[in-house]
Amino acid sequence: MFKILRKLGHEVVAWDEEALVHLPDETYYSRRISPSALESVSALFAWGEDNAEMWRRYPRFPRDLPIHATGNPRMDLLRPEMHAFYDQEVARLRKTHGDFILVNTNFNHVNAFLPGQNLFQPAKVPGDTAEFGEAARGMTRSYAEGLRDHKQAVMEDFKNMIPALERAFPDRVIVVRPHPTENPAGYLEVASRCRRVRVTNEGNVVPWLLAAKVLVHNGCTTGVEAFVVGMPALSYRATVDDRYDDGFYRLPNRVSHPCFDFESLRETLIRVFKGDLGSAGGEERKALVDRYLSGCEGPLACERIVSVLERLAAAPSRFRKPFLHERWHGRIQAGLRSLKKRYRASLPGSINQPAFQKHRYPVVTMEDIRDRVRRFQLVRGKRSNLLVEEFAGCFFRIS
């Protein structure tokens, strides 16, 4: 549910990642969060006020724990003043693909890279009741089964829609970007029967959004990102189930132009290509996004986070030095966790398998990191000399 950003004695600063979803079952909280975990949290950073309110609804949430609606640095990269950072990549993508149609998928609940990550694991014996997979943790069985059926139906809609787009727009390339944790095999099979369909997870999604003419999705976070960068986003909803669409996928769909069948999608795309239709706008959509996402204006989210951390660091009395036995207990726990991860990596279907980790987190070179730092400094108008060092695998220290 959250990532540990920093550990100071027994105190931790945590960041919630579940910004864009409403969960149907309170048992999700108890299964995802250790009851004692929040007792050690000194501050919690939320994407926005809606996210903060979700945390407050958690029955065991400490009433004196501060929540800072700082926004997420992921959104910093979408702000207009940062677009120049991607100029070279955007130019390269447009040279390669022209004014292409970008199709982003998010069917990792039913099309995960590893079967165990789906809502349900494959039954070992035909006819047996399928066991919950990783994605179903905290859900009731009836909810998980309904979500599985809905997502499978929408995924089939997209597999049929992609070749139909190629036929309807013979002068356009269709670029399909599966969710990072999806299995791309099904999309590659669709692309093998087409001439102008490309399937790729290359690079950051932001330059793809800036380079594309239009985005087609269904309940994908990139629909929100498209709204922030000001590009047209179409939500293709040939299959509708409000129980899930207004829960998990409410925000991305509401800030996009809805298309409830292929003819509507085709006509809307024509309007986009003619320049008659741009990004989905309106005060109602802006107000909705403002509630979900802080930090879209004013100081960057990363600056807001650092400001909070500086205030915490300036109050050392809050972070007592742990006793010797507590430090040894922490070292032992860390060692056991490392051994457990190594063991799990050897098991079939484990998310810790090197093949999956390389698929989800491609290798980043020192030269690439240094180039990104250089471009960030140019965009932000900074002139300080920064040192970049690799100190542990794919971890880099910038000082």
Backbone hydrogen bonds in HBPLUS format (Angstrom, degrees):
<---DONOR---> <-ACCEPTOR-->    atom                        ^
c    i                          cat <-CA-CA->   ^        H-A-AA   ^      H-
h    n   atom  resd res      DA  || num        DHA   H-A  angle D-A-AA Bond
n    s   type  num  typ     dist DA aas  dist angle  dist       angle   num
A0017-GLU N   A0001-MET O   3.11 MM  16  6.08 163.8  2.14 167.2 163.9     1
A0003-LYS N   A0015-TRP O   3.04 MM  12  5.39 145.1  2.17 141.1 146.5     2
A0015-TRP N   A0003-LYS O   3.16 MM  12  5.39 148.4  2.26 142.3 151.6     3
A0005-LEU N   A0013-VAL O   2.98 MM   8  5.66 171.6  1.99 171.0 170.6     4
A0013-VAL N   A0006-ARG O   3.17 MM   7  5.58 154.3  2.24 152.9 159.4     5
A0008-LEU N   A0011-GLU O   2.82 MM   3  5.15 165.5  1.84 156.3 160.0     6
A0011-GLU N   A0008-LEU O   2.90 MM   3  5.15 153.9  1.97 133.2 130.7     7
A0012-VAL N   A0040-SER O   2.74 MM  28  5.96 142.1  1.88 155.8 161.4     8
A0042-SER N   A0012-VAL O   2.76 MM  30  5.78 161.7  1.79 155.1 159.9     9
A0014-ALA N   A0043-ALA O   3.12 MM  29  6.50 157.9  2.17 169.2 169.7    10
A0045-PHE N   A0014-ALA O   3.10 MM  31  6.59 153.6  2.18 149.8 157.6    11
A0016-ASP N   A0045-PHE O   3.30 MM  29  6.43 155.4  2.37 160.5 166.0    12
A0019-ALA N   A0017-GLU O   2.84 MM   2  5.52 140.3  1.99 100.9  91.1    13
A0028-TYR N   A0025-ASP O   2.93 MM   3  5.82 166.3  1.95 124.7 129.1    14
A0029-TYR N   A0026-GLU O   3.05 MM   3  5.68 133.3  2.28 113.4 121.9    15
A0031-ARG N   A0027-THR O   2.99 MM   4  6.15 146.1  2.11 150.4 159.3    16
A0032-ARG N   A0028-TYR O   2.92 MM   4  5.96 146.4  2.03 149.0 157.8    17
A0033-ILE N   A0029-TYR O   2.82 MM   4  5.69 150.5  1.91 155.8 161.8    18
A0037-ALA N   A0034-SER O   2.87 MM   3  5.10 149.3  1.96 110.9 121.0    19
A0039-GLU N   A0036-SER O   3.16 MM   3  5.35 137.4  2.35 101.6 113.6    20
A0040-SER N   A0037-ALA O   3.12 MM   3  5.76 159.2  2.17 115.9 121.8    21
A0041-VAL N   A0038-LEU O   3.20 MM   3  5.05 164.0  2.23 101.7 106.4    22
A0044-LEU N   A0066-PRO O   3.10 MM  22  6.42 152.8  2.18 153.7 161.6    23
A0068-HIS N   A0044-LEU O   2.75 MM  24  6.11 165.3  1.77 165.2 170.4    24
A0046-ALA N   A0068-HIS O   2.91 MM  22  6.00 164.0  1.94 139.2 142.7    25
A0071-GLY N   A0046-ALA O   3.11 MM  25  6.10 165.0  2.13 157.2 153.0    26
A0294-SER N   A0047-TRP O   2.78 MM 247  6.04 171.9  1.78 155.1 152.2    27
A0052-ALA N   A0048-GLY O   2.98 MM   4  6.30 155.9  2.04 149.2 156.5    28
A0053-GLU N   A0049-GLU O   2.88 MM   4  6.09 155.0  1.95 149.2 155.5    29
A0050-ASP N   A0291-ARG O   3.04 MM 241  5.80 166.0  2.06 144.9 145.0    30
A0054-MET N   A0050-ASP O   3.06 MM   4  6.36 146.3  2.17 141.8 150.7    31
A0055-TRP N   A0051-ASN O   3.21 MM   4  6.61 151.8  2.30 146.2 152.7    32
A0056-ARG N   A0052-ALA O   3.04 MM   4  6.40 155.5  2.10 146.8 153.8    33
A0057-ARG N   A0053-GLU O   3.09 MM   4  6.36 136.8  2.28 143.0 153.5    34
A0057-ARG N   A0054-MET O   3.23 MM   3  5.27 132.1  2.48  94.2 106.6    35
A0058-TYR N   A0055-TRP O   2.97 MM   3  5.40 155.8  2.03 111.3 119.1    36
A0061-PHE N   A0058-TYR O   2.98 MM   3  5.34 161.8  2.01 126.9 126.4    37
A0065-LEU N   A0062-PRO O   3.15 MM   3  5.45 167.6  2.16 115.2 117.7    38
A0070-THR N   A0068-HIS O   2.86 MM   2  5.51 130.2  2.11 107.8  92.5    39
A0075-MET N   A0072-ASN O   2.79 MM   3  5.65 147.5  1.90 128.9 135.3    40
A0076-ASP N   A0073-PRO O   2.97 MM   3  4.82 128.6  2.24  92.6 107.3    41
A0078-LEU N   A0075-MET O   3.01 MM   3  5.25 157.0  2.06 107.9 115.4    42
A0079-ARG N   A0076-ASP O   3.26 MM   3  5.57 157.9  2.31 109.1 115.3    43
A0082-MET N   A0079-ARG O   2.85 MM   3  5.54 161.2  1.88 125.8 132.3    44
A0083-HIS N   A0080-PRO O   3.19 MM   3  5.38 161.0  2.23 109.3 114.9    45
A0085-PHE N   A0082-MET O   2.98 MM   3  5.62 152.2  2.06 118.6 126.6    46
A0086-TYR N   A0083-HIS O   2.98 MM   3  5.76 156.4  2.03 121.9 127.3    47
A0087-ASP N   A0084-ALA O   3.18 MM   3  5.08 171.4  2.19 108.5 110.9    48
A0090-VAL N   A0086-TYR O   2.86 MM   4  5.98 166.8  1.88 169.5 174.0    49
A0091-ALA N   A0087-ASP O   2.98 MM   4  6.14 163.1  2.01 151.5 155.8    50
A0092-ARG N   A0088-GLN O   3.05 MM   4  6.27 154.3  2.12 144.7 151.7    51
A0093-LEU N   A0089-GLU O   2.96 MM   4  6.19 160.5  2.00 151.7 156.4    52
A0094-ARG N   A0090-VAL O   2.99 MM   4  6.20 162.1  2.03 153.1 157.7    53
A0095-LYS N   A0091-ALA O   3.00 MM   4  6.12 150.0  2.09 141.5 149.9    54
A0096-THR N   A0092-ARG O   3.02 MM   4  6.22 145.5  2.14 142.5 151.6    55
A0097-HIS N   A0093-LEU O   2.85 MM   4  5.95 165.0  1.87 154.9 158.7    56
A0098-GLY N   A0094-ARG O   2.76 MM   4  4.63 142.9  1.90 125.8 132.3    57
A0100-PHE N   A0098-GLY O   3.03 MM   2  5.50 125.4  2.34 106.6  91.0    58
A0213-LYS N   A0100-PHE O   2.99 MM 113  5.71 171.5  2.00 159.4 162.1    59
A0101-ILE N   A0173-VAL O   2.95 MM  72  6.32 161.9  1.98 164.5 169.0    60
A0175-VAL N   A0101-ILE O   2.87 MM  74  6.17 162.1  1.90 164.0 170.1    61
A0102-LEU N   A0214-VAL O   2.97 MM 112  6.18 173.2  1.98 171.0 168.9    62
A0216-VAL N   A0102-LEU O   2.79 MM 114  6.19 153.8  1.85 162.1 169.6    63
A0103-VAL N   A0175-VAL O   2.78 MM  72  6.02 171.1  1.78 164.7 164.6    64
A0177-ARG N   A0103-VAL O   2.84 MM  74  6.20 162.5  1.87 157.7 162.8    65
A0104-ASN N   A0216-VAL O   3.08 MM 112  6.46 151.7  2.16 161.7 170.5    66
A0105-THR N   A0177-ARG O   3.22 MM  72  6.44 161.3  2.25 139.9 142.2    67
A0110-VAL N   A0107-PHE O   3.07 MM   3  5.72 150.6  2.16 115.6 122.8    68
A0111-ASN N   A0107-PHE O   2.70 MM   4  5.56 130.3  1.94 150.4 165.9    69
A0119-LEU N   A0109-HIS O   2.81 MM  10  5.45 147.9  1.91 163.1 153.6    70
A0183-ASN N   A0111-ASN O   2.80 MM  72  5.82 156.6  1.85 158.2 157.3    71
A0113-PHE N   A0181-THR O   2.72 MM  68  5.46 148.5  1.81 149.5 143.2    72
A0117-GLN N   A0114-LEU O   2.93 MM   3  5.71 166.1  1.95 129.3 134.0    73
A0118-ASN N   A0115-PRO O   3.14 MM   3  5.65 165.5  2.16 116.0 120.6    74
A0134-GLU N   A0116-GLY O   2.89 MM  18  6.24 170.1  1.90 155.9 157.9    75
A0133-GLY N   A0119-LEU O   2.73 MM  14  4.75 163.1  1.76 120.4 117.1    76
A0121-GLN N   A0131-GLU O   2.82 MM  10  5.54 160.6  1.85 157.0 163.7    77
A0128-ASP N   A0125-VAL O   2.92 MM   3  5.60 164.2  1.95 146.8 150.1    78
A0136-ALA N   A0133-GLY O   3.21 MM   3  5.69 152.4  2.29 112.3 119.9    79
A0137-ARG N   A0134-GLU O   3.33 MM   3  5.80 170.4  2.34 117.2 118.9    80
A0139-MET N   A0136-ALA O   3.00 MM   3  5.53 166.2  2.02 142.7 142.3    81
A0144-ALA N   A0140-THR O   3.00 MM   4  6.21 165.9  2.02 154.4 158.3    82
A0145-GLU N   A0141-ARG O   2.88 MM   4  6.04 159.7  1.92 152.5 157.8    83
A0146-GLY N   A0142-SER O   3.05 MM   4  6.17 157.3  2.10 142.0 148.1    84
A0147-LEU N   A0143-TYR O   2.90 MM   4  6.12 158.3  1.94 151.2 157.4    85
A0148-ARG N   A0144-ALA O   2.89 MM   4  6.05 157.5  1.94 145.7 152.2    86
A0149-ASP N   A0145-GLU O   3.02 MM   4  6.25 165.1  2.04 148.8 152.0    87
A0150-HIS N   A0146-GLY O   2.97 MM   4  6.15 157.9  2.02 146.4 152.8    88
A0151-LYS N   A0147-LEU O   2.86 MM   4  6.02 170.3  1.87 155.9 158.5    89
A0152-GLN N   A0148-ARG O   2.95 MM   4  6.08 158.7  2.00 151.8 157.8    90
A0153-ALA N   A0149-ASP O   3.09 MM   4  6.23 153.7  2.16 141.1 147.9    91
A0154-VAL N   A0150-HIS O   2.98 MM   4  6.28 159.5  2.02 153.5 158.9    92
A0155-MET N   A0151-LYS O   2.89 MM   4  6.03 155.7  1.95 145.9 152.9    93
A0156-GLU N   A0152-GLN O   3.06 MM   4  6.29 154.6  2.12 144.2 150.2    94
A0157-ASP N   A0153-ALA O   3.03 MM   4  6.34 148.5  2.13 141.7 150.8    95
A0158-PHE N   A0154-VAL O   3.04 MM   4  6.40 151.4  2.12 147.8 154.5    96
A0159-LYS N   A0155-MET O   2.98 MM   4  6.31 154.5  2.04 148.7 156.0    97
A0160-ASN N   A0156-GLU O   3.04 MM   4  6.24 147.1  2.15 146.2 154.1    98
A0161-MET N   A0157-ASP O   2.82 MM   4  5.95 143.1  1.96 140.8 152.7    99
A0162-ILE N   A0158-PHE O   3.01 MM   4  6.06 157.1  2.06 154.4 155.8   100
A0165-LEU N   A0161-MET O   2.83 MM   4  6.08 144.9  1.95 153.9 163.4   101
A0166-GLU N   A0162-ILE O   3.24 MM   4  6.61 152.4  2.32 145.6 152.5   102
A0167-ARG N   A0163-PRO O   3.11 MM   4  6.42 153.2  2.19 145.3 151.5   103
A0168-ALA N   A0164-ALA O   2.94 MM   4  6.14 152.5  2.02 144.9 153.0   104
A0169-PHE N   A0165-LEU O   2.90 MM   4  5.98 144.5  2.03 150.3 158.1   105
A0172-ARG N   A0169-PHE O   3.09 MM   3  5.62 161.3  2.13 126.1 126.0   106
A0174-ILE N   A0196-ARG O   2.85 MM  22  6.19 172.3  1.86 169.1 171.8   107
A0198-ARG N   A0174-ILE O   2.85 MM  24  6.26 160.8  1.89 157.5 163.2   108
A0176-VAL N   A0198-ARG O   2.67 MM  22  5.99 172.3  1.68 171.9 174.0   109
A0200-THR N   A0176-VAL O   2.99 MM  24  6.40 159.9  2.03 163.0 168.7   110
A0182-GLU N   A0179-HIS O   2.84 MM   3  5.19 166.8  1.86 124.5 126.2   111
A0187-TYR N   A0184-PRO O   3.10 MM   3  5.47 121.2  2.47 109.2 123.1   112
A0188-LEU N   A0184-PRO O   2.96 MM   4  6.19 155.8  2.02 158.6 166.6   113
A0189-GLU N   A0185-ALA O   2.96 MM   4  6.22 146.3  2.08 147.3 156.4   114
A0190-VAL N   A0186-GLY O   3.18 MM   4  6.47 150.9  2.27 138.1 145.2   115
A0191-ALA N   A0187-TYR O   2.85 MM   4  6.12 162.2  1.88 149.9 154.9   116
A0192-SER N   A0188-LEU O   2.92 MM   4  6.09 138.0  2.10 138.5 149.1   117
A0193-ARG N   A0190-VAL O   3.10 MM   3  5.61 154.7  2.17 111.9 119.3   118
A0194-CYS N   A0191-ALA O   2.96 MM   3  5.01 162.4  1.99 109.5 113.5   119
A0208-TRP N   A0205-VAL O   3.09 MM   3  5.18 120.2  2.46 100.0 115.5   120
A0209-LEU N   A0205-VAL O   2.96 MM   4  6.30 149.3  2.06 153.6 162.9   121
A0209-LEU N   A0206-VAL O   3.03 MM   3  5.09 117.7  2.44  98.4 113.6   122
A0210-LEU N   A0206-VAL O   2.98 MM   4  6.30 158.3  2.03 155.4 161.6   123
A0211-ALA N   A0207-PRO O   2.88 MM   4  5.93 138.8  2.05 137.8 148.6   124
A0212-ALA N   A0208-TRP O   2.96 MM   4  5.93 146.6  2.07 145.2 152.2   125
A0215-LEU N   A0232-PRO O   3.05 MM  17  6.38 158.4  2.10 148.1 155.0   126
A0234-LEU N   A0215-LEU O   2.74 MM  19  6.06 163.6  1.77 157.1 162.1   127
A0217-HIS N   A0234-LEU O   2.95 MM  17  6.36 157.0  2.01 163.6 169.9   128
A0236-TYR N   A0217-HIS O   2.81 MM  19  6.03 148.8  1.90 162.8 170.5   129
A0223-GLY N   A0220-CYS O   2.81 MM   3  5.61 160.9  1.85 123.6 129.8   130
A0224-VAL N   A0221-THR O   2.90 MM   3  5.34 131.0  2.14 109.5 121.4   131
A0225-GLU N   A0221-THR O   3.12 MM   4  6.56 157.0  2.17 146.5 153.4   132
A0226-ALA N   A0222-THR O   2.79 MM   4  5.90 151.7  1.86 141.7 148.8   133
A0227-PHE N   A0223-GLY O   3.19 MM   4  6.37 149.7  2.28 134.0 141.3   134
A0228-VAL N   A0224-VAL O   3.04 MM   4  6.40 153.9  2.11 149.3 156.1   135
A0229-VAL N   A0225-GLU O   3.02 MM   4  6.34 155.9  2.08 150.9 156.6   136
A0230-GLY N   A0226-ALA O   2.91 MM   4  5.96 120.7  2.26 138.8 154.2   137
A0231-MET N   A0226-ALA O   2.98 MM   5  5.25 166.3  2.00 146.6 148.2   138
A0230-GLY N   A0227-PHE O   3.23 MM   3  5.03 140.3  2.40  92.0 103.3   139
A0257-HIS N   A0233-ALA O   2.86 MM  24  6.24 161.5  1.89 160.9 156.6   140
A0235-SER N   A0257-HIS O   2.87 MM  22  5.93 157.0  1.93 137.5 145.0   141
A0259-CYS N   A0235-SER O   2.89 MM  24  5.95 150.4  1.98 165.0 155.7   142
A0237-ARG N   A0259-CYS O   2.73 MM  22  5.87 164.5  1.76 156.3 161.6   143
A0244-TYR N   A0241-ASP O   3.04 MM   3  5.87 143.7  2.17 123.4 130.2   144
A0245-ASP N   A0241-ASP O   2.86 MM   4  5.89 178.5  1.86 157.4 157.2   145
A0246-ASP N   A0242-ASP O   3.04 MM   4  5.24 158.9  2.09 124.8 129.9   146
A0247-GLY N   A0244-TYR O   3.06 MM   3  4.96 155.5  2.12 100.9 108.2   147
A0248-PHE N   A0244-TYR O   3.08 MM   4  5.79 118.4  2.47 140.3 154.3   148
A0253-ASN N   A0249-TYR O   3.35 MM   4  6.31 162.1  2.38 149.5 154.7   149
A0254-ARG N   A0250-ARG O   3.02 MM   4  6.09 153.6  2.09 151.4 159.2   150
A0255-VAL N   A0251-LEU O   3.19 MM   4  6.34 142.2  2.34 155.6 163.4   151
A0256-SER N   A0253-ASN O   3.32 MM   3  5.33 158.7  2.37 107.4 108.5   152
A0265-LEU N   A0261-ASP O   3.06 MM   4  6.37 154.4  2.13 147.8 155.6   153
A0266-ARG N   A0262-PHE O   2.80 MM   4  6.07 161.4  1.84 155.6 159.9   154
A0267-GLU N   A0263-GLU O   2.97 MM   4  6.17 166.0  1.99 151.1 154.3   155
A0268-THR N   A0264-SER O   2.96 MM   4  6.07 155.4  2.02 146.1 153.0   156
A0269-LEU N   A0265-LEU O   2.94 MM   4  6.12 157.8  1.99 150.3 156.3   157
A0270-ILE N   A0266-ARG O   3.04 MM   4  6.32 153.9  2.11 146.8 153.8   158
A0271-ARG N   A0267-GLU O   3.17 MM   4  6.47 154.0  2.24 142.7 148.7   159
A0272-VAL N   A0268-THR O   3.04 MM   4  6.38 149.1  2.14 145.2 153.9   160
A0273-PHE N   A0269-LEU O   2.88 MM   4  6.18 165.0  1.90 157.4 160.6   161
A0274-LYS N   A0270-ILE O   2.96 MM   4  6.15 144.4  2.09 145.7 155.2   162
A0276-ASP N   A0271-ARG O   2.87 MM   5  5.10 137.4  2.05 163.9 162.6   163
A0275-GLY N   A0272-VAL O   3.01 MM   3  5.14 148.8  2.11 102.9 112.8   164
A0286-LYS N   A0282-GLY O   3.13 MM   4  6.41 162.4  2.16 149.8 155.1   165
A0287-ALA N   A0283-GLU O   2.88 MM   4  6.03 161.6  1.91 150.5 155.1   166
A0288-LEU N   A0284-GLU O   3.05 MM   4  6.23 151.5  2.13 141.9 149.7   167
A0289-VAL N   A0285-ARG O   2.96 MM   4  6.25 162.8  1.99 154.7 158.3   168
A0290-ASP N   A0286-LYS O   2.85 MM   4  6.04 161.1  1.88 152.1 158.0   169
A0291-ARG N   A0287-ALA O   3.14 MM   4  6.34 143.6  2.28 140.0 148.0   170
A0292-TYR N   A0288-LEU O   3.25 MM   4  6.58 146.4  2.37 141.9 150.8   171
A0292-TYR N   A0289-VAL O   3.02 MM   3  5.08 120.2  2.39  97.5 112.9   172
A0293-LEU N   A0289-VAL O   2.69 MM   4  5.73 163.1  1.72 166.4 171.1   173
A0303-GLU N   A0300-LEU O   3.07 MM   3  5.16 121.5  2.43  96.9 111.5   174
A0304-ARG N   A0300-LEU O   3.02 MM   4  6.40 152.7  2.10 150.3 158.2   175
A0305-ILE N   A0301-ALA O   2.93 MM   4  6.22 155.6  1.99 152.1 158.6   176
A0306-VAL N   A0302-CYS O   3.03 MM   4  6.21 165.2  2.05 146.2 149.9   177
A0307-SER N   A0303-GLU O   3.00 MM   4  6.14 153.6  2.07 143.2 150.5   178
A0308-VAL N   A0304-ARG O   3.16 MM   4  6.49 152.6  2.24 144.2 150.1   179
A0309-LEU N   A0305-ILE O   2.96 MM   4  6.29 163.2  1.99 154.5 159.4   180
A0310-GLU N   A0306-VAL O   2.83 MM   4  6.03 151.7  1.91 151.2 158.5   181
A0311-ARG N   A0307-SER O   3.18 MM   4  6.44 150.9  2.27 140.4 147.4   182
A0312-LEU N   A0308-VAL O   2.99 MM   4  6.33 153.0  2.06 149.4 157.3   183
A0313-ALA N   A0309-LEU O   2.85 MM   4  6.07 159.4  1.89 149.0 154.8   184
A0314-ALA N   A0310-GLU O   2.96 MM   4  6.09 135.8  2.16 138.1 149.4   185
A0315-ALA N   A0312-LEU O   3.10 MM   3  5.43 161.1  2.14 108.9 114.4   186
A0318-ARG N   A0315-ALA O   2.99 MM   3  5.96 167.5  2.00 129.8 133.2   187
A0319-PHE N   A0316-PRO O   2.89 MM   3  5.30 151.1  1.97 111.7 120.7   188
A0326-GLU N   A0323-PHE O   3.01 MM   3  5.20 123.1  2.34 100.7 115.7   189
A0327-ARG N   A0323-PHE O   2.99 MM   4  6.39 151.0  2.08 153.7 162.5   190
A0328-TRP N   A0324-LEU O   2.99 MM   4  6.32 159.5  2.04 153.9 159.4   191
A0329-HIS N   A0325-HIS O   2.95 MM   4  6.09 153.3  2.02 138.0 145.9   192
A0330-GLY N   A0326-GLU O   2.93 MM   4  6.15 153.0  2.00 142.7 149.8   193
A0331-ARG N   A0327-ARG O   2.93 MM   4  6.23 156.0  1.99 148.3 154.5   194
A0332-ILE N   A0328-TRP O   2.93 MM   4  6.15 161.5  1.97 152.1 156.9   195
A0333-GLN N   A0329-HIS O   2.96 MM   4  6.15 162.9  1.99 149.7 154.4   196
A0334-ALA N   A0330-GLY O   2.93 MM   4  6.12 156.9  1.99 147.1 153.4   197
A0335-GLY N   A0331-ARG O   2.91 MM   4  6.13 155.6  1.97 146.7 153.5   198
A0336-LEU N   A0332-ILE O   2.89 MM   4  6.15 160.3  1.93 153.7 158.8   199
A0337-ARG N   A0333-GLN O   2.94 MM   4  6.10 156.1  1.99 145.7 152.5   200
A0338-SER N   A0334-ALA O   2.98 MM   4  6.20 152.8  2.06 144.0 151.2   201
A0339-LEU N   A0335-GLY O   3.00 MM   4  6.30 159.9  2.04 149.5 154.4   202
A0340-LYS N   A0336-LEU O   2.88 MM   4  6.07 157.3  1.93 149.2 155.8   203
A0341-LYS N   A0337-ARG O   2.97 MM   4  6.21 155.5  2.04 146.7 152.6   204
A0342-ARG N   A0338-SER O   3.04 MM   4  6.31 156.9  2.09 147.8 154.0   205
A0343-TYR N   A0339-LEU O   2.93 MM   4  6.17 155.6  1.99 148.2 155.0   206
A0344-ARG N   A0340-LYS O   2.89 MM   4  6.12 166.2  1.91 151.4 155.2   207
A0345-ALA N   A0341-LYS O   2.92 MM   4  6.07 144.8  2.05 142.7 152.2   208
A0346-SER N   A0343-TYR O   2.99 MM   3  5.46 148.1  2.10 109.3 118.8   209
A0347-LEU N   A0344-ARG O   2.98 MM   3  5.21 157.7  2.03 108.7 115.9   210
A0350-SER N   A0347-LEU O   3.28 MM   3  5.63 157.3  2.33 134.9 131.9   211
A0353-GLN N   A0350-SER O   3.20 MM   3  5.59 163.0  2.23 111.8 113.9   212
A0356-PHE N   A0353-GLN O   3.09 MM   3  5.53 121.2  2.45 110.1 123.2   213
A0357-GLN N   A0353-GLN O   3.08 MM   4  6.37 167.2  2.10 159.9 164.0   214
A0358-LYS N   A0354-PRO O   2.92 MM   4  6.05 155.0  1.98 150.3 156.2   215
A0359-HIS N   A0355-ALA O   3.10 MM   4  6.27 144.3  2.23 135.3 145.1   216
A0359-HIS N   A0356-PHE O   3.08 MM   3  4.97 117.2  2.49  91.4 107.2   217
A0360-ARG N   A0356-PHE O   2.85 MM   4  6.10 160.6  1.88 156.1 160.9   218
A0361-TYR N   A0357-GLN O   2.74 MM   4  5.64 157.5  1.79 143.7 151.3   219
A0369-ILE N   A0365-THR O   3.09 MM   4  6.44 161.5  2.13 152.2 156.3   220
A0370-ARG N   A0366-MET O   2.96 MM   4  6.20 165.2  1.98 154.0 158.1   221
A0371-ASP N   A0367-GLU O   2.95 MM   4  6.12 151.7  2.04 142.0 149.8   222
A0372-ARG N   A0368-ASP O   2.93 MM   4  6.21 155.1  2.00 149.8 156.5   223
A0373-VAL N   A0369-ILE O   2.92 MM   4  6.19 161.6  1.95 154.4 159.2   224
A0374-ARG N   A0370-ARG O   2.97 MM   4  6.15 158.1  2.01 144.5 150.6   225
A0375-ARG N   A0371-ASP O   2.97 MM   4  6.22 158.7  2.01 148.5 153.7   226
A0376-PHE N   A0372-ARG O   2.87 MM   4  6.09 156.8  1.92 151.0 157.6   227
A0377-GLN N   A0373-VAL O   3.00 MM   4  6.24 158.0  2.05 148.9 154.5   228
A0378-LEU N   A0374-ARG O   3.06 MM   4  6.36 151.0  2.14 143.9 152.0   229
A0379-VAL N   A0375-ARG O   2.96 MM   4  6.20 164.1  1.99 152.3 155.9   230
A0380-ARG N   A0376-PHE O   2.88 MM   4  6.01 159.3  1.92 151.7 157.7   231
A0381-GLY N   A0377-GLN O   2.84 MM   4  5.68 111.7  2.32 135.1 149.4   232
A0382-LYS N   A0377-GLN O   2.85 MM   5  4.75 151.7  1.93 139.5 144.5   233
A0381-GLY N   A0378-LEU O   3.32 MM   3  5.11 150.7  2.41  93.5 101.9   234
A0399-SER N   A0387-LEU O   2.88 MM  12  5.18 160.1  1.92 147.0 153.5   235
A0389-GLU N   A0397-ARG O   2.87 MM   8  5.11 157.0  1.92 145.0 152.7   236
A0397-ARG N   A0389-GLU O   2.64 MM   8  5.11 163.9  1.66 158.4 163.3   237
A0391-PHE N   A0395-PHE O   3.13 MM   4  6.08 151.9  2.22 141.6 150.3   238
A0395-PHE N   A0392-ALA O   2.94 MM   3  5.18 149.0  2.04 120.8 130.6   239
